[in-house]
Amino acid sequence: MENKDSGPQAFLEFVNQRLAKRQRELDGAVKFSSHYSQVETVVMELKAIRTKFMTLMRREGLL
């Protein structure tokens, strides 16, 4: 993680930054190329990670 903060908020911000970066990359990629499908997979995985993390943190009362 780039900043020195730690904890749930810092991790969530880290995932959001990576997701935004990959989404911009996906938006600029040629659709139906192998690169597009790879980045699309990464975006879907990051969204799944973010959703599961937020669900867990809310359940624990940390977010």
C-alpha positions as CSV (number, residue, x, y, z in Angstrom):
1,M,0.0,0.0,0.0
2,E,1.3,3.4,-0.9
3,N,0.2,5.4,2.2
4,K,1.3,4.7,5.7
5,D,-2.2,4.3,7.1
6,S,-3.3,0.8,8.1
7,G,-6.6,-0.9,8.8
8,P,-9.8,-1.5,6.9
9,Q,-10.1,1.9,5.4
10,A,-6.6,1.9,4.1
11,F,-7.1,-1.5,2.5
12,L,-10.4,-0.4,1.0
13,E,-8.8,2.7,-0.5
14,F,-5.9,0.6,-1.9
15,V,-8.4,-1.8,-3.6
16,N,-10.4,1.2,-4.9
17,Q,-7.3,2.8,-6.4
18,R,-6.3,-0.4,-8.2
19,L,-9.9,-0.9,-9.4
20,A,-10.0,2.6,-10.8
21,K,-6.7,2.1,-12.5
22,R,-7.7,-1.1,-14.1
23,Q,-11.1,0.2,-15.1
24,R,-9.4,3.1,-17.0
25,E,-7.1,0.6,-18.6
26,L,-10.1,-1.5,-19.6
27,D,-11.9,1.5,-21.0
28,G,-8.9,2.2,-23.3
29,A,-8.3,-1.4,-24.4
30,V,-9.5,-2.8,-27.7
31,K,-12.5,-4.9,-27.1
32,F,-12.2,-8.6,-27.9
33,S,-8.4,-8.5,-27.6
34,S,-6.6,-10.8,-25.2
35,H,-5.5,-7.8,-23.2
36,Y,-9.1,-6.7,-22.8
37,S,-10.2,-10.1,-21.5
38,Q,-7.3,-10.2,-19.1
39,V,-8.0,-6.8,-17.7
40,E,-11.7,-7.5,-17.6
41,T,-11.0,-10.5,-15.4
42,V,-8.8,-8.4,-13.1
43,V,-11.6,-5.8,-12.8
44,M,-14.1,-8.5,-11.9
45,E,-11.8,-10.1,-9.3
46,L,-11.1,-6.7,-7.7
47,K,-14.8,-6.0,-7.5
48,A,-15.4,-9.4,-5.9
49,I,-12.6,-8.8,-3.4
50,R,-14.0,-5.3,-2.5
51,T,-17.5,-6.6,-2.0
52,K,-16.4,-9.5,0.2
53,F,-14.1,-7.3,2.2
54,M,-16.8,-4.7,2.8
55,T,-19.3,-7.3,3.8
56,L,-16.9,-8.8,6.3
57,M,-15.9,-5.4,7.7
58,R,-19.5,-4.3,8.1
59,R,-20.4,-7.6,9.8
60,E,-17.5,-7.0,12.2
61,G,-18.5,-3.4,12.7
62,L,-15.3,-2.0,11.4
63,L,-16.7,0.0,8.4
